[in-house]
Amino acid sequence: MEYTIEFEGKSWNCRHGGPFDRGSADSYYGRDFDPHCYVGRTGDILVDKENLTPDEIVEYTKGYEYNEMFGEKKDWG
């Protein structure tokens, strides 16, 4: 399922496995900033930082920043 989030004056695609989704997930789980995404859904073909486009790195960054600002963090309790 695809949906968008409005953040910093732009509509970001939140496709599962996409750059924005992966950035927000890394923030949620307390992982380090490490731009990446997947072709298809999470767990399909990984695209690492060296193979991302500049726009995909921006999308990942915005996803990470969005969750840092508005999101929750995983309670490892």
VOPAGU-2260 file (C-alpha; in pm, 1 decimal, decimal comma):
REM VOPAGU-2260
SITE   aa  ch    i         X         Y         Z
SITE  MET   A    0       0,0       0,0       0,0
SITE  GLU   A    1     131,9     341,4     -93,0
SITE  TYR   A    2      55,2     664,0      86,1
SITE  THR   A    3     217,2    1002,7     124,1
SITE  ILE   A    4     318,5    1228,1     411,7
SITE  GLU   A    5     337,1    1605,3     388,4
SITE  PHE   A    6     662,6    1727,2     542,5
SITE  GLU   A    7     856,2    2047,9     490,6
SITE  GLY   A    8     627,7    2161,0     210,4
SITE  LYS   A    9     656,4    1844,7       2,8
SITE  SER   A   10     457,5    1525,5     -37,1
SITE  TRP   A   11     680,5    1220,9      33,0
SITE  ASN   A   12     599,2     873,8    -100,3
SITE  CYS   A   13     593,3     628,2     190,3
SITE  ARG   A   14     602,0     307,6     -14,4
SITE  HIS   A   15     700,3      15,1     206,9
SITE  GLY   A   16    1069,7     -40,3     140,4
SITE  GLY   A   17    1116,3     298,7     -24,3
SITE  PRO   A   18    1373,7     553,9      92,1
SITE  PHE   A   19    1137,3     763,1     309,5
SITE  ASP   A   20     997,9     448,1     472,7
SITE  ARG   A   21    1344,5     307,2     544,6
SITE  GLY   A   22    1465,1     637,1     692,6
SITE  SER   A   23    1166,7     660,9     924,1
SITE  ALA   A   24    1203,3     294,5    1022,9
SITE  ASP   A   25    1571,9     335,0    1105,1
SITE  SER   A   26    1486,3     630,0    1328,8
SITE  TYR   A   27    1197,4     440,3    1491,8
SITE  TYR   A   28    1417,3     142,0    1577,3
SITE  GLY   A   29    1703,4     360,6    1700,2
SITE  ARG   A   30    1933,9     257,9    1418,3
SITE  ASP   A   31    2210,9     476,8    1282,0
SITE  PHE   A   32    2153,7     700,7     982,6
SITE  ASP   A   33    2239,6     470,6     689,6
SITE  PRO   A   34    2068,4     558,6     359,8
SITE  HIS   A   35    1928,9     257,9     173,2
SITE  CYS   A   36    1604,0     129,5      26,0
SITE  TYR   A   37    1461,5    -176,9    -145,8
SITE  VAL   A   38    1346,6    -248,2    -497,3
SITE  GLY   A   39     995,7    -362,6    -421,3
SITE  ARG   A   40     901,7    -422,6     -59,6
SITE  THR   A   41    1131,9    -439,6     241,0
SITE  GLY   A   42    1335,3    -757,8     219,2
SITE  ASP   A   43    1342,9    -766,4    -160,4
SITE  ILE   A   44    1650,1    -636,3    -344,9
SITE  LEU   A   45    1854,6    -401,3    -123,0
SITE  VAL   A   46    1991,6     -78,9    -272,3
SITE  ASP   A   47    2276,8      52,9     -55,8
SITE  LYS   A   48    2400,1     410,8     -25,1
SITE  GLU   A   49    2656,6     375,4    -301,3
SITE  ASN   A   50    2379,9     287,8    -548,1
SITE  LEU   A   51    2115,3     539,0    -442,6
SITE  THR   A   52    2041,0     846,2    -648,4
SITE  PRO   A   53    2087,8    1187,8    -484,3
SITE  ASP   A   54    1706,5    1221,1    -472,1
SITE  GLU   A   55    1673,2     885,1    -293,9
SITE  ILE   A   56    1929,1     994,8     -34,2
SITE  VAL   A   57    1723,1    1310,3      24,1
SITE  GLU   A   58    1406,4    1096,9      60,7
SITE  TYR   A   59    1575,6     867,9     314,7
SITE  THR   A   60    1705,7    1172,2     504,5
SITE  LYS   A   61    1359,7    1331,0     516,8
SITE  GLY   A   62    1206,7    1005,3     641,5
SITE  TYR   A   63    1467,0     986,9     917,9
SITE  GLU   A   64    1415,9    1354,7    1008,4
SITE  TYR   A   65    1037,2    1318,4    1002,8
SITE  ASN   A   66    1039,7    1034,8    1253,8
SITE  GLU   A   67    1294,8    1211,4    1472,2
SITE  MET   A   68    1063,4    1513,8    1483,5
SITE  PHE   A   69     715,4    1358,8    1498,5
SITE  GLY   A   70     745,5     983,6    1532,9
SITE  GLU   A   71     766,4     736,1    1809,3
SITE  LYS   A   72    1060,9     524,8    1913,0
SITE  LYS   A   73    1053,5     150,1    1965,5
SITE  ASP   A   74    1020,2      63,8    2333,4
SITE  TRP   A   75    1273,0    -213,0    2381,8
SITE  GLY   A   76    1140,1    -232,7    2740,4
